């Protein structure tokens, strides 16, 4: 697998997270990859937002899934944009070389059917070849593997403990973790790496195929040096 940097929720070092402005910047400046999140509105629209609750990133209050798409569009991010849909994000990246890491936000709410709906949207926008899926919920990875076995899949984990792989271990192509596991024989992408020293150190480690960062442009200046050092060693 080719090493790639991913902008975490777009480019939050310069724009509100998961904003169309951040995604447009990433596309215009040819980011290698972008990570984002998808949830369902009350009426089944695919919404791009990390938190299940609106309060932190919008001027709305309460749980995202309690609102219809029309209601959610009345809420705004810090830059005045309305809450974005997945279709809007996919439109930005369609026809580009930017890899898309779409996280199913099913760790707390299961959102039945979200995997099939997301894949249908990805295909409709001709973005399947550049898309990989991730989730903390193994059920989502099992589901998307059945629906679209050709898509890359990654299990998200946090902390030092690796869960039992079981069936999921046979279905994922990578681990997305906030901790580097040197003895784990599976490709790893690490999140959310914002410290310059960590960027260079982790990018040079065996098995690391990507970093997910809020500070994409800083990382893009530092990481090639680390990858070159690995190749030369």
Number of C-alpha atoms within 10 A of each C-alpha: 10 6 16 21 24 32 30 25 25 31 28 18 17 13 18 20 23 26 28 23 17 21 27 17 16 23 20 13 11 12 23 18 24 28 24 26 22 22 28 30 22 17 12 17 20 21 22 26 25 19 15 18 16 21 13 13 20 20 15 18 12 11 14 22 21 15 16 15 21 11 14 22 14 12 18 18 19 14 12 12 16 17 24 21 23 20 17 14 21 19 16 17 22 17 12 14 15 22 21 24 24 22 24 25 25 21 14 9 13 15 18 12 13 22 22 16 14 22 19 15 16 22 13 14 18 16 22 20 14 19 21 19 25 26 21 19 20 21 15 28 25 18 15 23 19 12 14 14 13 12 17 21 27 26 25 21 19 13 9 11 9 14 10 8 12 9 12 19 16 9 20 22 17 23 24 25 22 19 18 20 20 12 8 12 10 16 18 26 27 25 21 19 21 17 14 14 10 13 22 20 13 22 28 20 16 16 21 24 21 23 28 27 27 23 21 27 16 15 24 16 12 16 24 15 13 17 17 11 13 13 8 6 5
